[in-house]
């Protein structure tokens, strides 16, 4: 129940409904100047350069390393999963990029074991099982489906129960990597960050300066990560003070 409540609360981090509510309140109370300012903020939040200002610092924290054949395990976090017609559709775009990045990395390492870390929420099929189905169709991969975890913290706990104290490559979305590394290291893990699913653009064109829904999503994801980092940093400080 606590996990469900957390998911509901974090869903309100989306700047779109927040700004729409504030704009509605401002115009209802006849604060026209404030309403126009919030409209401008909503416009800017939908543009690519502004959205990238939020998500780029997270994505640039860890560069993509050169693979070392000495590393034998690749832990990949499933992320959001959906209940859709096919396993590939159920994986979603970002999650599929994580899986493909991990699969390509494993191919380069020649011999490795993929640890697919992701359980189920709201009765959905565990992400690890969805990915296992996809990998079975892609080729001959050695993998372990860790299907109990429902949060990043649980990803770390259950994946480390398999990997132990050995170094391993950690694959997740680039914006999600700083918080993931923090949690894995806090539990004694030795992750080597291997980011995937980059969302910030390398260049812009004219259309990027007009609002687009995907940019609102970038800001939502970034805010979720910043709050998560702040939360776990606070917990860590309180723990050490005791």
DRENZA-933387 format. One line per 4 residues: number of its first residue (from 1); for each residue x, y, z of C-alpha. Coordinates in steps of 0.02 Angstrom, whole numbers, plus 32768, in hexadecimal, padded with zeros to 4 digits. Example, Ala and Ser with C-alpha at 12.3 -4.5 7.8 and 13.67 -1.06 7.14 Angstrom:
BEGIN
1) 8267,7F1F,8186  82AC,7FCB,8165
//
This chain:
BEGIN
1) 8000,8000,8000  808D,8078,802B  80DD,8059,7F81  8039,807D,7F26
5) 8026,8120,7F87  80D8,8151,7F5A  80B3,8132,7EA1  8015,819D,7EAB
9) 8070,822B,7F04  8102,822D,7E8A  8088,8233,7DF7  805F,82E4,7E2D
13) 8111,8319,7E04  80DA,8332,7D51  80E7,83EF,7D35  8056,83F0,7CB9
17) 7FC4,83D5,7D33  801A,8440,7DB8  802B,84D5,7D43  7F7B,84BF,7CFD
21) 7F32,84C0,7DAD  7F97,855A,7DDE  7F65,85B4,7D3D  7EAD,858B,7D5C
25) 7EB6,85CA,7E0F  7F11,8669,7DD8  7E90,8698,7D54  7DFE,8665,7DC3
29) 7E3D,86DE,7E48  7E5C,8761,7DC1  7F19,8761,7DD6  7F34,877C,7D1D
33) 7FED,87A7,7D28  8012,8709,7D8C  7FA9,86A2,7D14  8008,86E4,7C7D
37) 80AE,86C2,7CD4  807A,860F,7CF7  8041,85FB,7C42  80EF,8631,7C0B
41) 813B,85B4,7C85  80CD,852A,7C3D  8104,8558,7B8D  81BC,8556,7BBD
45) 81AB,84B1,7C1A  8172,8462,7B78  820A,8499,7B13  829D,8426,7AFA
49) 832C,8499,7B32  82D5,84C0,7BD8  82A8,8409,7BF9  835C,83D7,7BD5
53) 839A,8452,7C58  8342,83E4,7CD8  8374,8338,7C9A  8421,8353,7C50
57) 847F,8363,7CF8  843E,82B8,7D2A  846C,8269,7C84  851C,82B1,7C80
61) 854B,8270,7D2D  8591,81CC,7CEA  85E0,81B3,7C3D  85D2,810E,7BE0
65) 866C,80A6,7C0E  86D0,8033,7B9E  8697,7F80,7BC1  8710,7F0F,7C1D
69) 8705,7E53,7BFC  8735,7E36,7CB2  8686,7E6B,7CE7  8610,7DD7,7CDD
73) 856A,7E1F,7D1A  84F8,7EA4,7CD1  8469,7EDF,7D41  83DF,7F39,7CE1
77) 8349,7F8D,7D32  82A5,7F71,7CD7  8251,8016,7D00  819A,8035,7CD7
81) 8139,7FA5,7C89  808D,7FA3,7C39  8006,7F24,7C15  8001,7F23,7B58
85) 7FE7,7EAA,7AC9  809B,7E6D,7AB4  8132,7E5F,7B29  8191,7EE0,7AC3
89) 8101,7F5D,7ACF  80EF,7F39,7B88  81A5,7F67,7BA3  818C,8019,7B67
93) 820B,8087,7B0C  8281,80B6,7B9B  8281,8008,7BE6  82A3,7FB9,7B3D
97) 8339,802C,7B25  837D,7FF1,7BCC  8367,7F3B,7B99  83B7,7F51,7AEE
101) 844A,7FB1,7B39  8466,7F25,7BB8  8458,7EA0,7B30  84D5,7EF9,7ABE
105) 854B,7F0F,7B52  853E,7E57,7B7C  8569,7E2A,7AC8  8605,7E96,7AD2
109) 863A,7E43,7B74  8630,7D99,7B1B  8600,7D3B,7BB9  858E,7D8B,7C39
113) 84EF,7D70,7C9C  8462,7DEE,7C8F  8402,7E0E,7D2F  8356,7E50,7D00
117) 8319,7EAE,7D9A  8263,7EDF,7DA3  81C4,7E9E,7DF4  810E,7ECA,7DE0
121) 809A,7F53,7E1E  7FDC,7F58,7E13  7FD9,7EA1,7DE0  803D,7EB4,7D41
125) 80B2,7E2F,7CFF  815E,7E48,7D50  81D1,7EAC,7CE0  825B,7E2A,7CF1
129) 81E6,7DA6,7CA6  81B3,7E18,7C16  8269,7E37,7BEE  8295,7D80,7BFD
133) 8211,7D5B,7B78  825F,7DDE,7B06  8311,7D9E,7B20  82DA,7CEC,7AF9
137) 82A3,7D2A,7A4F  833E,7D96,7A2F  83C1,7D10,7A44  8425,7CA6,7ABB
141) 8437,7D0E,7B59  8460,7CD4,7C08  83F3,7D32,7C81  83A6,7D2E,7D2F
145) 82F8,7D77,7D46  82EF,7DD2,7DED  8233,7DF1,7DFA  821A,7E28,7EAF
149) 8253,7EDE,7EA9  81D4,7F6A,7E92  8242,8001,7EB9  82F4,8035,7E93
153) 8325,8011,7F46  82E0,7F60,7F35  8338,7F4F,7E8D  83DB,7F6E,7EE7
157) 83B7,7EFB,7F79  837E,7E65,7F15  83FB,7E78,7E86  848B,7E82,7F02
161) 844F,7DE1,7F53  847A,7D91,7EAB  8518,7DF0,7E7B  8564,7DFA,7F29
165) 8600,7E65,7F40  863D,7E54,7E8C  8643,7EEC,7E19  85BD,7EF0,7D92
169) 8578,7F61,7D0B  84DA,7FBC,7D3D  8468,7FE9,7CAC  83D6,8061,7CBF
173) 839B,8105,7C72  8420,818D,7C7A  83AE,8202,7CDF  838D,8175,7D5C
177) 8443,8142,7D6F  847A,81BA,7DFC  83F2,817E,7E73  840C,80C9,7E42
181) 84C8,80D1,7E61  84AA,8125,7F09  8435,809A,7F41  84A2,800B,7F02
185) 853C,8053,7F57  84DE,8075,7FF9  84BC,7FBA,8003  8572,7F8C,7FE4
189) 8568,7F6C,7F29  85F0,7F92,7EAA  8590,7FD2,7E14  85E5,8010,7D76
193) 8568,808A,7D28  853C,8065,7C73  84B3,80E3,7C49  842F,80CB,7BC2
197) 8395,8124,7B82  83D9,81D7,7B75  834F,8258,7B64  83AB,82FF,7B56
201) 83C6,833B,7AA3  8472,835C,7A58  842F,83E5,79E8  8390,8449,79CA
205) 8325,847E,7937  8295,84FA,7929  820F,847F,7964  826D,8464,7A08
209) 823D,8514,7A3D  8184,84EA,7A35  8130,8487,7AC2  812E,83CA,7AB4
213) 80E9,8349,7B2C  818A,82E5,7B34  81E2,837B,7B83  8163,8383,7C10
217) 818A,82CB,7C2D  8245,82F3,7C36  8228,8372,7CC0  81B8,82F8,7D1D
221) 823E,8271,7D17  82C6,82EA,7D4C  8261,832D,7DDF  823F,827C,7E19
225) 82F9,8255,7E19  832E,82F5,7E70  82AE,82D9,7EFA  82E6,8224,7F0A
229) 839C,8258,7F1A  836F,82DB,7F9C  8307,825E,7FFE  838D,81D7,8006
233) 8415,8257,802C  83AD,8295,80BF  838F,81E4,80FE  844A,81C0,80F0
237) 8477,825B,8154  83F9,8234,81DC  8439,8181,81E6  84EE,81B9,81F8
241) 84C1,823A,827B  8479,81B1,82E6
//
